[in-house]
């Protein structure tokens, strides 16, 4: 009989699943998705190949589970950071910074690559958290317009432009530009792009409508 390291079977299963997800993330970071196998994941996690299949039927299911786990944690952390701020322009800066930091360190393939390797049903599951992020950004922009910190504009269009800018900025990452400088520049660029204004001390001010 194998020794149970956790106090209960449920806890043991949770620990094993966590090992598998962490191993998968490590392999995505070091080797990428092409050529990755369930055997690789099992070896890195230190569990039997059969054990991996007990939790995930195939690599696609594992990828979706990992993506949902990572994105869920990111959304929760972002909400916590935003809850401590009232000014919508400051909240926008936190949103942009958090997204870029996540895109810089995340092990997930970008959206188009994910769509190419997942079934439409699996890819749709990822849309839940994407929708949460869109809603967060929409609320920030709408509040900024209502409070006159941002000029009135098409919120849906701005959301698409901002997310497009974030993806482009992350893809331009290189060794010549420190991440902090690139992120700070992107924050200012996006704030200026939506019409935010600042006083001489760099504090957000209301704008003429």
Legacy VTK file of the C-alpha trace (Angstrom):
# vtk DataFile Version 3.0
C-alpha trace
ASCII
DATASET POLYDATA
POINTS 209 float
0.000 0.000 0.000
1.425 3.474 -0.896
2.017 5.769 2.047
-0.506 8.610 2.364
1.501 11.809 2.875
-1.553 13.998 3.446
-3.942 13.622 6.408
-6.887 12.589 4.181
-7.416 11.038 0.765
-8.979 14.295 -0.436
-5.942 16.264 0.720
-3.651 13.725 -0.937
-5.512 14.105 -4.225
-5.285 17.882 -3.964
-1.542 17.694 -3.327
-1.014 15.386 -6.282
-3.068 17.579 -8.586
-1.084 20.608 -7.430
2.177 18.799 -8.218
0.930 17.970 -11.704
-0.204 21.527 -12.430
3.055 22.992 -11.094
5.095 20.522 -13.145
3.113 21.393 -16.271
3.721 25.115 -15.685
7.441 24.514 -15.197
7.642 22.560 -18.451
5.709 25.221 -20.358
8.226 27.804 -19.152
11.358 25.759 -19.867
10.349 23.821 -22.989
7.125 25.303 -24.364
3.997 23.471 -25.431
5.137 21.796 -28.716
6.334 18.275 -28.067
5.250 18.253 -24.427
3.810 14.897 -23.308
1.957 13.544 -20.303
5.011 11.383 -19.613
7.141 14.521 -19.312
4.639 15.986 -16.865
4.545 12.797 -14.769
8.334 12.614 -14.606
8.665 16.273 -13.563
5.871 15.956 -10.989
7.406 12.820 -9.530
4.272 10.747 -10.012
3.354 7.816 -12.201
2.067 8.428 -15.723
-1.169 6.652 -14.796
-1.627 9.075 -11.904
-1.621 12.018 -14.319
-4.363 10.370 -16.385
-6.395 9.848 -13.210
-6.718 13.627 -13.007
-6.586 14.731 -16.640
-7.754 12.715 -19.630
-5.294 14.317 -22.039
-2.894 17.203 -22.533
-5.681 19.519 -23.682
-7.632 19.007 -20.464
-4.455 19.606 -18.466
-3.714 22.799 -20.387
-7.227 24.126 -19.753
-7.020 23.258 -16.045
-3.656 24.986 -15.733
-4.847 28.068 -17.639
-7.972 28.373 -15.486
-5.932 27.938 -12.305
-3.365 30.569 -13.289
-5.895 33.068 -14.607
-8.187 32.580 -11.610
-5.354 33.415 -9.219
-4.436 36.450 -11.307
-8.001 37.803 -11.331
-8.290 37.384 -7.545
-4.969 39.158 -6.943
-5.902 41.972 -9.325
-9.263 42.520 -7.627
-7.515 42.765 -4.259
-5.130 45.418 -5.596
-7.944 47.428 -7.197
-10.088 47.331 -4.053
-7.572 49.553 -2.274
-7.875 52.389 -4.803
-10.639 54.884 -5.529
-9.360 57.063 -8.379
-10.153 55.393 -11.721
-6.951 56.649 -13.374
-4.884 55.066 -10.599
-6.966 51.903 -10.937
-6.247 51.858 -14.674
-2.506 52.090 -13.944
-2.730 49.125 -11.570
-4.728 47.127 -14.135
-2.230 47.795 -16.930
0.792 47.092 -14.721
-0.679 43.846 -13.394
-1.538 42.640 -16.889
1.935 43.376 -18.236
3.685 41.797 -15.266
1.514 38.715 -15.718
2.141 38.551 -19.461
5.874 38.897 -18.782
6.095 36.036 -16.312
3.235 33.776 -17.345
3.958 30.381 -18.845
0.805 30.204 -20.936
0.901 30.453 -24.721
-0.727 33.657 -26.059
-4.393 33.627 -27.000
-4.030 32.814 -30.724
-1.678 29.925 -29.927
-4.105 28.595 -27.331
-6.947 28.741 -29.853
-4.887 26.743 -32.350
-4.238 23.834 -29.966
-7.584 23.690 -28.148
-11.015 22.562 -29.286
-13.620 25.318 -29.515
-15.319 23.905 -26.403
-12.105 23.957 -24.363
-11.155 27.426 -25.573
-14.607 28.702 -24.602
-13.968 27.628 -21.001
-11.100 30.086 -20.828
-13.432 32.877 -21.847
-14.947 33.032 -18.360
-11.890 34.706 -16.840
-11.256 36.758 -19.972
-14.775 38.105 -19.557
-14.037 38.979 -15.919
-10.991 40.980 -16.961
-12.958 42.781 -19.666
-15.631 43.684 -17.124
-13.040 45.011 -14.675
-11.514 47.244 -17.337
-14.924 48.394 -18.582
-15.917 49.390 -15.039
-12.684 51.347 -14.565
-13.168 53.245 -17.819
-16.863 53.951 -17.265
-16.220 55.208 -13.738
-13.435 57.420 -15.067
-15.801 58.950 -17.595
-18.612 59.372 -15.079
-16.274 61.115 -12.649
-14.831 63.238 -15.495
-11.296 61.884 -15.125
-11.554 60.548 -18.673
-13.273 62.089 -21.706
-16.397 60.316 -22.922
-15.585 57.640 -25.489
-16.531 54.186 -26.777
-15.739 51.912 -23.820
-15.865 48.658 -25.800
-13.506 50.075 -28.395
-11.088 51.290 -25.726
-11.061 47.870 -24.059
-10.029 46.232 -27.335
-7.355 48.867 -28.002
-5.926 48.592 -24.473
-5.731 44.811 -24.538
-4.170 44.951 -27.988
-1.562 47.416 -26.720
-0.820 45.190 -23.725
-0.251 42.139 -25.909
1.972 44.106 -28.297
4.000 45.565 -25.434
4.545 42.139 -23.891
5.660 40.682 -27.241
8.258 43.470 -27.649
10.054 42.433 -24.472
13.829 42.360 -24.977
17.020 42.333 -22.951
17.871 45.954 -23.828
14.847 47.435 -22.071
14.347 46.605 -18.375
10.890 45.250 -17.639
10.141 48.058 -15.169
10.967 50.781 -17.708
8.879 49.067 -20.387
5.935 48.611 -18.046
6.097 52.188 -16.745
6.185 53.512 -20.317
3.213 51.339 -21.304
1.199 52.558 -18.307
1.775 56.193 -19.286
1.081 55.476 -22.954
-2.263 53.833 -22.224
-3.318 56.480 -19.688
-2.550 59.177 -22.257
-4.324 57.181 -24.946
-7.623 57.175 -23.033
-7.312 60.902 -22.306
-6.182 60.980 -18.669
-4.656 64.250 -17.426
-2.324 64.978 -14.517
-1.217 67.963 -12.443
2.421 69.001 -11.912
2.747 66.471 -9.089
1.582 63.669 -11.370
-1.833 63.321 -9.738
-4.904 62.626 -11.892
-7.149 65.616 -12.553
-10.551 65.988 -14.144
-10.696 66.823 -17.830
-12.858 69.135 -19.904
-15.801 67.356 -21.479
LINES 1 210
209 0 1 2 3 4 5 6 7 8 9 10 11 12 13 14 15 16 17 18 19 20 21 22 23 24 25 26 27 28 29 30 31 32 33 34 35 36 37 38 39 40 41 42 43 44 45 46 47 48 49 50 51 52 53 54 55 56 57 58 59 60 61 62 63 64 65 66 67 68 69 70 71 72 73 74 75 76 77 78 79 80 81 82 83 84 85 86 87 88 89 90 91 92 93 94 95 96 97 98 99 100 101 102 103 104 105 106 107 108 109 110 111 112 113 114 115 116 117 118 119 120 121 122 123 124 125 126 127 128 129 130 131 132 133 134 135 136 137 138 139 140 141 142 143 144 145 146 147 148 149 150 151 152 153 154 155 156 157 158 159 160 161 162 163 164 165 166 167 168 169 170 171 172 173 174 175 176 177 178 179 180 181 182 183 184 185 186 187 188 189 190 191 192 193 194 195 196 197 198 199 200 201 202 203 204 205 206 207 208
